[in-house]
Amino acid sequence: MATPEVKIDYSRVMSVLGSRRKFAQGDVACAYGAILGGCDFFAGYPITPATEVAEAMAALMPRLGFPVLQMEDEIASLAAVIGAAWAGSRAMTATSGPGFSLMQEGIGYA
């Protein structure tokens, strides 16, 4: 099945992200790249080192009208992302090494 084309209003996104030249942590740059790439759903569980990604997404995505969910654990985060992707969203999560291990069953399900 082909991925549907995502139409991104870059002028609106850039009005939220601000200047093109920034000095940012890698986690914040990850959030910027995801939004510029069309991410319109984020679900995550705050765990180092992914907390900064979730914080950046929580600060930026609602300003664009996109949902950000803090889930109860890594398993629920991935389940929400899978559901959003099945519904047509470009969804993402962020986690740690042990968190990724917890997500393996959901990854197999997807």
N, C-alpha and C positions, 0 to 999 in steps of 0.2 A: 504494500500500500504506500503510495506517495505521500510525503508530508505536505500538508497544505501550506501555501505561501502566506507568510505573516506580513501584514502591512504595519509598519512602525511609523508613528508620527515623530520623526527625529527632532523637529523644531520644539515639540512639547517636551520630549525627553531631555533635550539639551537645556531647556529653560529650567528644568528641575536639577539636572546635574551641574549646571553652571559652566564655567570656562573649560575649554578643551585642554588647557595646560594645568596640570595639577601635580602635586606631590602627595602621594597617598600610600598607605600600607597596602601590601599585596591583597589582604582580605577585602579591603574597600574597593580596590581595583577589580577584584573578582566580581563584586556586586555590580559595579559600573558596566563591566563587560557583559554580564548576564542581562542586564536591562537593555543595553544597546543591541544585544543579540535577540531580543524579543521575549525574554522571560516575563510572564505575566501571572505567575503564581509561585509563592515560596512557602514552604513548611519546614520547620527545623526545630531542633532541640538544642538549647544553649549548652555547649560543651567545648572546652578548649581543644583545638584551636579554631573552631568554627563559630564561636560566639560573635566575633567581629563581623563576619559575613552576615549573620542574622541581624545584627544591630544596624548595619548599613542598609540592608534590604528593608527593615522595618522603618527606617527613616525616609527612604526614597520611594518605595513602591506605593504606599497609600496616597502620596501626592500625585501619582499617575493613575489612581483609581484601581490599583491591583491589590489583591489580598496577600497578607502575610500572616501565617499562623504559627504560634508557638505550641508545639505538640508535647505530649507527656513523656515521650521517649523516642529513640531513634527508629524503632519499628513503626510507630504511628506516623512519624514524619515521612518515611518512605511510602507507607500506604496512602497517605494524602497526596503525595506527589504522583504516584501511579494513577490514582483516581482522577486527578486533574489532567494528567496527560491523556488518559483514555477519553476524557471529555473535550479534548482539543486544545488544552493550554500548553504553553511551553513552560514547564514546571521544573523547579530545582530544589534541592536541599543541600545542606553542608553538614559535615560531621567530622569525627575524629577517627583514628585507626580502629579502636575497639568498637566505636559506633558503626563503622562500616561492616565489621564482623557481625554485629547484630542485625544488619539489614540484608544479609545474604538470602534468607528465606524469601523476603519480599522481592529481591532482585530476580530470583529464580521464578517467582510467580509472574512477574512482569513479562 
